[in-house]
Amino acid sequence: MAKGMMIVDGQRVNFDGEKNVLSVIRKAGIEMPTFCYYSDLSVYGACRMCVVENEETGKIDASCSMEPRDGMRIRTNSARLLKHRRVILELLLASHNCNCTTCEKSGHCRLQELAQQFGVRRIRFPDTREHYEIDSSSPAVLRDPNKCILCGDCVRVCEEMQGMGILNFAFRGSNAQVMPAFDRRMSETKCVSCGQCAAVCPTGAISVDGHNPDASRRILNAWPQPEQLENLIKGRRSVRQYRPENVDPALLQQVLDVSAHAPTGVNARKLWVGVMDDMDRMQAFREDVYARLADKALHNALPQCRRTAFFAAAPRLWKEQGIDGIFRGAPHFVLVGNAKDAPCQEQDPLIYLSYMELYAQSLGLGTTWCGLLYWCLQLMLPELLPELGLPETHSFQYAMLLGEPAIRYARTVEYGPATVHRIQWK
């Protein structure tokens, strides 16, 4: 990798392995406008906003596609470059749907931001582009070709980071467009709805369908500290005793809303989630379950398996001793099913409940992975599942108890170093 020193706007800047001049400029603390440059993606050099002027030759070049050379002297913000960038912005705006006030990315649009920064107040060029139909067929993103500036960010992130290649360039010159192959609608492609294209799109050409960017949270430098996550993972417990009270409805809804962001295979997002959110209804359901189990046990109608003995005895323990072996006295439970045609039918619900448990416990709530409730509904009383709302298109996968814990723990559990098999491969 090249090493050396450059002069950037009269400032000496050392470089050591930077892949292009743009990286050296930013290393010097100089902000350069770009539309098409992402350090994790291949260099495209289409927008020409990052051009610099060589002091020795007067040549203008895109800094993202220039290799740094020892002794190079460049300017990044001369009057000539300012005029050049303004013309580029005018041309982009001339062929852009400028209904900014109703655009979902208004206030977060890179084109809007740079137009204001460079003082573009009028557009001298007429819009001669054809008007294209908006594609809202995808469950995840909305594609508006009339706002596309042909930066290619979505094309490269889909191909290089996701390995899908759903979007690409079509046609040439003034007729150029970004679209799926053969101008298919997004719903007709193999798109997995990952949202990466919307994340990198600098305008409103691709946006998260139905979501205002203002509703999103900034995550840059906002992650929990590693020690906090370590304490949460080590300190989580399967709660066996719950306080006899409802979880605050707003808090319970918060847990469900956040948990809905858990990933699913191929981003299918076909989970069915059922929640028992009221302690009185929970008590009625508990009594009904034990009564049904007792009736089946009396008539020898329980399915025979290695768990039959427990479910045959559970109603008697509940009635005679008040031992709630299945529900642990919890005020709530969450059931999760998945579509029968989901790519990861069994895995998605477990991932969902893992995310839910950690978030719920971070809020001070108790949880229990409840295999007994799962087996009760899946093996002993499957007729209850439709009554609980599970659609015929879905299969029941697991259950979790939820509530305010009766006991709180002060310390983590330490199991020592992980026992791991280091795989060797020749």
Secondary structure per residue as TSV (DSSP state, phi and psi in degrees):
chain	resnum	aa	ss	phi	psi
A	1	M	-	360.0	143.0
A	2	A	-	-71.2	143.6
A	3	K	E	-127.1	153.4
A	4	G	E	163.7	-160.8
A	5	M	E	-138.1	136.8
A	6	M	E	-120.2	158.9
A	7	I	E	-107.9	113.7
A	8	V	E	-116.3	112.3
A	9	D	T	52.2	42.0
A	10	G	T	80.2	1.2
A	11	Q	E	-105.8	131.2
A	12	R	E	-76.5	125.7
A	13	V	E	-131.0	121.0
A	14	N	E	-81.8	145.7
A	15	F	E	-130.6	147.9
A	16	D	E	-149.4	86.9
A	17	G	S	92.4	-3.5
A	18	E	-	-59.5	137.6
A	19	K	S	-81.5	-16.3
A	20	N	S	-153.6	168.7
A	21	V	H	-64.6	-33.9
A	22	L	H	-58.6	-40.9
A	23	S	H	-64.7	-37.2
A	24	V	H	-67.5	-40.5
A	25	I	H	-61.6	-45.4
A	26	R	H	-68.9	-30.3
A	27	K	H	-62.2	-31.3
A	28	A	T	-79.0	-1.9
A	29	G	T	86.2	15.2
A	30	I	-	-99.4	123.5
A	31	E	-	-84.3	125.2
A	32	M	-	-110.6	134.4
A	33	P	-	-73.1	135.6
A	34	T	-	-145.5	154.4
A	35	F	S	-115.0	-37.2
A	36	C	S	-109.5	9.6
A	37	Y	-	-106.6	122.7
A	38	Y	-	-131.6	127.7
A	39	S	T	-61.7	-25.5
A	40	D	T	-84.4	-7.4
A	41	L	S	-111.8	166.5
A	42	S	-	-65.4	154.5
A	43	V	-	-77.0	130.7
A	44	Y	-	-112.0	-42.8
A	45	G	-	67.1	33.8
A	46	A	-	-92.7	-34.5
A	47	C	S	-77.6	-27.0
A	48	R	-	64.6	14.1
A	49	M	T	-75.6	-22.6
A	50	C	T	-93.3	19.8
A	51	V	E	-63.4	147.2
A	52	V	E	-128.3	163.4
A	53	E	E	-112.6	125.2
A	54	N	E	-75.5	120.6
A	55	E	T	-66.1	-28.4
A	56	E	T	-82.7	-41.9
A	57	T	T	-104.6	-16.8
A	58	G	-	77.1	2.7
A	59	K	-	-73.5	143.1
A	60	I	E	-105.5	130.7
A	61	D	E	-143.8	157.1
A	62	A	E	-75.0	122.6
A	63	S	G	-68.8	-23.0
A	64	C	G	-70.7	-23.2
A	65	S	G	-110.1	10.7
A	66	M	-	-101.6	134.1
A	67	E	-	-82.5	138.4
A	68	P	-	-70.3	141.9
A	69	R	-	-128.1	143.4
A	70	D	T	-61.2	130.2
A	71	G	T	87.9	-4.0
A	72	M	-	-62.0	137.7
A	73	R	E	-122.5	120.9
A	74	I	E	-134.1	158.4
A	75	R	E	-117.3	142.7
A	76	T	S	-111.3	-11.0
A	77	N	S	-146.3	43.6
A	78	S	-	-78.7	168.1
A	79	A	H	-60.7	-36.1
A	80	R	H	-64.0	-44.5
A	81	L	H	-67.7	-38.0
A	82	L	H	-61.4	-43.3
A	83	K	H	-63.7	-41.5
A	84	H	H	-59.7	-46.9
A	85	R	H	-67.7	-36.9
A	86	R	H	-63.7	-41.0
A	87	V	H	-63.5	-42.5
A	88	I	H	-58.5	-46.7
A	89	L	H	-63.4	-39.7
A	90	E	H	-61.8	-44.8
A	91	L	H	-64.2	-40.8
A	92	L	H	-63.8	-43.7
A	93	L	H	-67.8	-31.8
A	94	A	H	-64.9	-29.8
A	95	S	T	-108.6	26.9
A	96	H	S	-123.2	139.3
A	97	N	-	-69.5	109.7
A	98	C	-	-99.3	33.4
A	99	N	-	-80.3	64.4
A	100	C	G	-66.2	-33.1
A	101	T	G	-66.6	-25.0
A	102	T	G	-105.9	4.7
A	103	C	-	-82.0	138.9
A	104	E	T	-63.2	-22.8
A	105	K	T	-99.1	10.4
A	106	S	T	-58.9	128.1
A	107	G	T	91.0	-13.0
A	108	H	T	-128.5	11.8
A	109	C	-	-89.1	127.1
A	110	R	H	-66.1	-37.5
A	111	L	H	-64.7	-44.9
A	112	Q	H	-61.6	-43.0
A	113	E	H	-62.1	-47.0
A	114	L	H	-72.2	-33.2
A	115	A	H	-62.1	-40.7
A	116	Q	H	-69.9	-40.1
A	117	Q	H	-63.6	-37.3
A	118	F	T	-96.1	7.9
A	119	G	T	69.9	33.0
A	120	V	-	-80.2	107.7
A	121	R	-	-108.2	-18.3
A	122	R	-	-142.8	158.0
A	123	I	-	-118.4	118.7
A	124	R	-	-85.1	-9.8
A	125	F	S	-110.0	139.7
A	126	P	-	-75.1	153.1
A	127	D	-	-88.6	112.0
A	128	T	-	-108.4	4.7
A	129	R	-	-75.7	150.3
A	130	E	-	-71.6	148.4
A	131	H	-	-85.8	131.0
A	132	Y	-	-108.5	153.0
A	133	E	-	-72.5	138.3
A	134	I	-	-76.5	134.3
A	135	D	B	-100.9	106.3
A	136	S	-	-112.0	21.6
A	137	S	-	-76.2	-22.3
A	138	S	S	-75.2	142.9
A	139	P	S	-73.6	-10.3
A	140	A	S	-114.5	-42.1
A	141	V	E	-128.3	154.8
A	142	L	E	-113.1	130.4
A	143	R	E	-113.3	118.6
A	144	D	-	-117.1	95.2
A	145	P	G	-61.5	-19.6
A	146	N	G	-71.2	-13.0
A	147	K	G	-107.7	5.9
A	148	C	-	-77.5	135.0
A	149	I	-	-108.7	11.9
A	150	L	-	59.8	35.0
A	151	C	-	-73.5	-24.3
A	152	G	-	82.1	4.9
A	153	D	H	-60.3	-44.2
A	154	C	H	-66.5	-36.3
A	155	V	H	-62.5	-47.1
A	156	R	H	-74.1	-38.5
A	157	V	I	-68.1	-34.8
A	158	C	I	-68.2	-38.8
A	159	E	I	-81.5	-46.9
A	160	E	I	-86.6	-31.9
A	161	M	I	-101.0	-36.2
A	162	Q	S	-98.5	-19.4
A	163	G	S	69.6	24.6
A	164	M	-	-102.0	-43.6
A	165	G	-	66.3	37.1
A	166	I	-	-70.9	-38.3
A	167	L	E	-107.5	148.6
A	168	N	E	-161.0	172.5
A	169	F	E	-81.3	145.6
A	170	A	E	-135.1	147.7
A	171	F	S	67.3	-179.7
A	172	R	-	-132.7	164.2
A	173	G	G	57.3	-135.4
A	174	S	G	-70.7	-11.4
A	175	N	G	-93.0	0.9
A	176	A	-	-61.5	140.8
A	177	Q	E	-143.2	159.6
A	178	V	E	-106.0	128.0
A	179	M	E	-160.9	163.5
A	180	P	E	-66.4	161.9
A	181	A	G	-55.8	136.9
A	182	F	G	61.1	24.4
A	183	D	G	57.5	33.5
A	184	R	-	-67.7	158.6
A	185	R	-	-76.7	156.5
A	186	M	G	-59.4	-34.4
A	187	S	G	-69.1	-14.9
A	188	E	G	-95.5	2.8
A	189	T	S	-104.1	-178.0
A	190	K	-	-90.8	20.4
A	191	C	-	-55.0	133.6
A	192	V	-	-98.8	10.1
A	193	S	-	58.2	40.5
A	194	C	-	-75.9	-25.7
A	195	G	-	83.6	4.1
A	196	Q	H	-63.5	-36.0
A	197	C	H	-63.9	-40.1
A	198	A	H	-68.3	-32.2
A	199	A	H	-66.8	-34.2
A	200	V	H	-97.8	-14.4
A	201	C	-	-62.8	123.8
A	202	P	S	-79.8	-10.8
A	203	T	S	-123.7	-162.6
A	204	G	S	-93.7	18.5
A	205	A	S	-64.6	-37.2
A	206	I	E	-131.6	121.3
A	207	S	E	-135.7	159.3
A	208	V	E	-70.0	117.5
A	209	D	T	-60.7	121.8
A	210	G	T	80.5	7.7
A	211	H	-	-119.6	130.1
A	212	N	-	-81.8	131.0
A	213	P	G	-57.0	-26.7
A	214	D	G	-62.7	-22.7
A	215	A	G	-80.2	-12.0
A	216	S	S	-84.1	152.0
A	217	R	-	-99.1	145.1
A	218	R	-	-76.0	130.3
A	219	I	-	-110.5	-8.8
A	220	L	T	-62.9	122.8
A	221	N	T	59.8	26.8
A	222	A	-	-122.6	15.4
A	223	W	S	-75.4	154.3
A	224	P	-	-61.3	152.7
A	225	Q	-	-68.6	146.0
A	226	P	H	-53.6	-37.7
A	227	E	H	-64.4	-35.8
A	228	Q	H	-64.8	-44.3
A	229	L	H	-66.1	-38.5
A	230	E	H	-60.9	-44.4
A	231	N	H	-63.7	-38.4
A	232	L	H	-66.0	-45.0
A	233	I	H	-67.8	-43.7
A	234	K	H	-73.9	-28.8
A	235	G	H	-93.4	-7.9
A	236	R	-	-65.0	145.5
A	237	R	-	-133.8	149.4
A	238	S	B	-82.0	111.0
A	239	V	-	-78.4	131.7
A	240	R	-	-105.4	-12.4
A	241	Q	-	-134.2	130.1
A	242	Y	B	-119.9	151.3
A	243	R	-	-76.0	140.2
A	244	P	S	-78.3	69.9
A	245	E	S	-154.4	153.1
A	246	N	-	-71.4	143.0
A	247	V	-	-68.7	141.1
A	248	D	-	-51.0	126.5
A	249	P	H	-55.8	-38.0
A	250	A	H	-66.3	-38.3
A	251	L	H	-68.6	-41.4
A	252	L	H	-62.5	-41.8
A	253	Q	H	-64.9	-36.7
A	254	Q	H	-61.2	-43.4
A	255	V	H	-60.1	-44.4
A	256	L	H	-67.8	-39.7
A	257	D	H	-64.9	-43.9
A	258	V	H	-69.3	-40.9
A	259	S	H	-63.9	-25.5
A	260	A	T	-63.5	-12.7
A	261	H	T	-86.6	-0.3
A	262	A	-	-59.9	142.5
A	263	P	-	-71.6	153.8
A	264	T	-	-130.1	154.1
A	265	G	G	-58.7	132.1
A	266	V	G	56.4	22.3
A	267	N	G	52.3	37.8
A	268	A	-	-69.0	-38.1
A	269	R	-	52.7	55.4
A	270	K	-	-114.7	19.5
A	271	L	E	-66.5	148.7
A	272	W	E	-111.0	126.5
A	273	V	E	-121.6	123.3
A	274	G	E	-116.4	137.1
A	275	V	E	-128.8	135.1
A	276	M	E	-93.0	101.8
A	277	D	-	-103.9	10.3
A	278	D	-	-135.6	130.1
A	279	M	H	-64.7	-35.5
A	280	D	H	-67.4	-43.7
A	281	R	H	-65.5	-35.7
A	282	M	H	-60.8	-42.1
A	283	Q	H	-64.3	-41.2
A	284	A	H	-64.0	-40.9
A	285	F	H	-66.2	-40.8
A	286	R	H	-58.9	-48.0
A	287	E	H	-61.6	-40.2
A	288	D	H	-65.8	-41.5
A	289	V	H	-61.9	-48.9
A	290	Y	H	-64.5	-36.3
A	291	A	H	-64.8	-41.5
A	292	R	H	-67.6	-40.8
A	293	L	H	-63.0	-41.4
A	294	A	H	-62.5	-41.3
A	295	D	H	-65.5	-42.7
A	296	K	H	-66.7	-38.2
A	297	A	H	-65.2	-39.5
A	298	L	H	-61.7	-38.9
A	299	H	T	-96.6	14.2
A	300	N	T	53.5	41.0
A	301	A	-	-106.4	4.2
A	302	L	S	-74.3	137.0
A	303	P	-	-58.9	140.3
A	304	Q	-	-86.9	120.2
A	305	C	S	-159.8	-178.7
A	306	R	T	-70.4	-8.5
A	307	R	T	-102.9	-1.1
A	308	T	H	-60.6	-41.2
A	309	A	H	-59.7	-41.4
A	310	F	H	-62.9	-48.4
A	311	F	H	-71.6	-22.6
A	312	A	H	-73.4	-35.1
A	313	A	H	-85.9	-23.9
A	314	A	H	-56.8	-43.8
A	315	P	H	-61.0	-38.4
A	316	R	H	-67.6	-42.0
A	317	L	H	-62.2	-37.5
A	318	W	H	-68.5	-44.8
A	319	K	H	-72.4	-42.2
A	320	E	H	-89.6	-33.1
A	321	Q	H	-122.2	-4.5
A	322	G	-	71.1	19.9
A	323	I	-	-85.3	114.6
A	324	D	-	-94.5	77.8
A	325	G	T	-64.8	-29.1
A	326	I	T	-87.0	-48.1
A	327	F	T	-99.6	-9.4
A	328	R	T	57.8	21.9
A	329	G	T	73.9	12.5
A	330	A	-	-69.2	144.3
A	331	P	S	-82.0	-16.7
A	332	H	E	-142.1	158.7
A	333	F	E	-144.5	158.7
A	334	V	E	-123.3	127.3
A	335	L	E	-108.1	142.1
A	336	V	E	-130.2	129.8
A	337	G	E	-124.4	172.5
A	338	N	E	-140.9	152.7
A	339	A	E	-60.4	141.6
A	340	K	T	-65.6	-20.9
A	341	D	T	-101.0	10.8
A	342	A	-	-68.2	140.3
A	343	P	T	-60.7	-34.8
A	344	C	T	-122.9	69.4
A	345	Q	T	-60.8	-43.7
A	346	E	T	-86.9	-32.4
A	347	Q	H	-75.7	-40.2
A	348	D	H	-56.4	-47.1
A	349	P	H	-62.3	-35.0
A	350	L	H	-69.5	-37.4
A	351	I	H	-63.9	-43.9
A	352	Y	H	-58.3	-49.1
A	353	L	H	-68.0	-30.4
A	354	S	H	-64.3	-45.7
A	355	Y	H	-63.5	-44.1
A	356	M	H	-62.7	-42.6
A	357	E	H	-61.6	-47.2
A	358	L	H	-64.4	-40.6
A	359	Y	H	-68.8	-42.0
A	360	A	H	-61.6	-43.3
A	361	Q	H	-69.6	-28.5
A	362	S	H	-66.5	-21.8
A	363	L	T	-93.7	3.8
A	364	G	T	90.6	6.0
A	365	L	-	-86.5	156.5
A	366	G	E	-101.2	149.4
A	367	T	E	-138.7	156.6
A	368	T	E	-142.1	124.8
A	369	W	E	-70.0	110.8
A	370	C	-	-105.4	84.9
A	371	G	H	-64.5	-31.0
A	372	L	H	-65.8	-40.6
A	373	L	H	-68.4	-38.6
A	374	Y	H	-59.4	-50.2
A	375	W	H	-66.8	-34.8
A	376	C	I	-59.7	-47.1
A	377	L	I	-78.7	-35.1
A	378	Q	I	-78.8	-39.7
A	379	L	I	-103.7	-45.7
A	380	M	I	-90.6	-40.8
A	381	L	-	-130.3	54.8
A	382	P	T	-63.2	-19.6
A	383	E	T	-66.1	-15.4
A	384	L	H	-77.7	-23.7
A	385	L	H	-59.1	-47.0
A	386	P	H	-61.7	-35.5
A	387	E	H	-66.2	-28.5
A	388	L	T	-81.6	-5.6
A	389	G	T	104.8	2.8
A	390	L	-	-68.2	121.6
A	391	P	-	-68.6	158.1
A	392	E	T	-65.2	-23.5
A	393	T	T	-77.6	-7.6
A	394	H	E	-119.8	155.9
A	395	S	E	-115.3	142.5
A	396	F	E	-75.7	136.0
A	397	Q	E	-121.1	-39.6
A	398	Y	E	-167.2	172.9
A	399	A	E	-138.7	150.0
A	400	M	E	-138.5	134.2
A	401	L	E	-84.7	153.5
A	402	L	E	-151.0	140.1
A	403	G	E	171.7	-178.6
A	404	E	-	-76.7	123.6
A	405	P	B	-71.5	142.8
A	406	A	S	-79.2	-22.1
A	407	I	S	-128.3	136.7
A	408	R	-	-116.3	140.5
A	409	Y	-	-98.1	146.5
A	410	A	-	-99.0	-17.8
A	411	R	S	-135.4	160.9
A	412	T	-	-80.7	165.8
A	413	V	-	-96.5	131.6
A	414	E	-	-113.4	114.5
A	415	Y	-	-96.9	-3.0
A	416	G	-	86.5	-172.5
A	417	P	S	-60.1	147.0
A	418	A	-	-67.7	141.4
A	419	T	-	-92.4	109.1
A	420	V	-	-130.8	137.0
A	421	H	-	-89.1	116.4
A	422	R	-	-80.9	111.7
A	423	I	-	-75.9	128.4
A	424	Q	-	-107.2	136.4
A	425	W	-	-140.6	129.9
A	426	K	-	-90.0	360.0
